[in-house]
Amino acid sequence: MLTSREYEEKRGCYCPVCGSEDMEGERVESHDGGASQEVTCNSCGSSWTDLYSLSGYVGLEDNSPST
């Protein structure tokens, strides 16, 4: 079983229980500078919550009217 830190180091690509890549995530819920997502492993049936944190933005297009 992977620790939370090991799961993070593997970029969340593998089930922390069985190591499978066959996982499904629910809708991402955003909140105060972060987000969370319920994930279920299709191989072993384990479930957990992935946590995300805001790291900035890219590709900003300013379409505000000029004054």
Beta strands, then each sheet from edge to edge (+ up, - down):
strand 1: 23-25
strand 2: 29-31
strand 3: 34-41
strand 4: 47-53
sheet 1: 1+ 3- 2+
sheet 2: 1+ 3- 4+
end
